[in-house]
């Protein structure tokens, strides 16, 4: 890099940490940084408000399929959830309140999209180009999430369609669906909520279904005023309720990860749910999956099947393959004239677009380094990208519980990561250090994760889900309990990292030997794991066997 370019970069604003995204992951990271005593950070958000996927997904009927008291931060319990399964507007409101309660607004920069991140090996920092200028940061925390960038299929003729087209995550509230002929493409978690929400007002609804989902009853109800009063007056009751919900789901995990055949009984309940709502044998056959329940995410709804049985709904058991004018054509040749096409076709999960904007130590992008599949150490750090951490990274997803549990575990890891960096920086020249995940450690972690994945329902259930990447590898789901993941991310093992330091001005560079150096003087205190309130020692550590809990 030319000297004038380095000089120009030194003139930019510099922060200790730059967080990308302001959903659960980004706001959680911001709270944890403040609790660690780190206030020199920014949260970069491309939209005009916080909220992440719960801001973007505002389609009719949008709600969470995880119980409200489990789908919230342990350090920010909400005694006033209105329903056992909350709607989008209540979850978004909760996140706005988190931003206010923990005084995060001054750190958040709205309407600021990250366009490029580049590692500067000479300065040991990240150069971040945004839509509002350039800054540098010692550490980057990417919390963009896997459900942030909608995926639209490449459909021949779609660009010539004269009607309205939009994705469920970019709902056009100005478009009036009343009396319209509408094509709904996809049968995932969004589609099963949209279909019953719009079925009564549209003229005709044609559902394009490549693969039917397993749908179980949704045990949703209003939380009574008495319950909410009790939770406000006796906060421990909120924590107890959360603990029960968590424990039930922990007990369910082994059926998904080790004994998929045990899910057969659940499958029978799901079939009974279909029979109860769908009386037409032909339609019932089209809606009954042929793969093991749990292979794809189990969906929850009391209104999806009844809506499909209505006379103004057609279920096409085939994917959309072509658009001819205003005619949509399925792969099986079925045709329908429509005024609007709504895509509920998911997101870029295994090919997250942010990875194409991150340039690492070797000059290549993270997307290029992941061309054979996403890999990271403990779901957080990737080889070749020092001081870069991902919240909800590879193999951190869940098939039956709350992602907030996984996020909080990763926040524990982030907190210890920052403690170790502080100690290492204070003991070296230049006041700055970096941690680079070792390729061998990343590979060892992922090899063990994939070995555990082999017998799970997600790999053996006979379906093709969005959990799998283009190579058929499950790079999305964590094959264990949330407790196991919390134990695996409780602290940073410096033996899994190479410690990078700024060279001393008067020193002759020495060749690297490839051994980790983790010595640090002094102690650092920070709020530790669990609810983010326990103190944790900050001594630098040097060795611990690479392991996957329970492997």
PyMOL commands that set and color helices and strands:
alter all, ss='L'
color gray80, all
select helices_A, chain A and resi 3-10+24-35+53-56+88-101+105-107+158-160+168-170+191-198+225-233+235-257+260-277+281-287+304-308+353-357+366-369+403-426+429-431+439-453+457-460+482-488+494-496
alter helices_A, ss='H'
color red, helices_A
select strands_A, chain A and resi 13-20+41-44+108-109+114-120+125-130+133-142+164-167+181-185+204-208+215-216+299-300+313-316+320-324+327-330+335-337+340-343+358-359+388-390+433-437+497-501+526-527+535-536
alter strands_A, ss='S'
color yellow, strands_A
deselect
rebuild
show_as cartoon
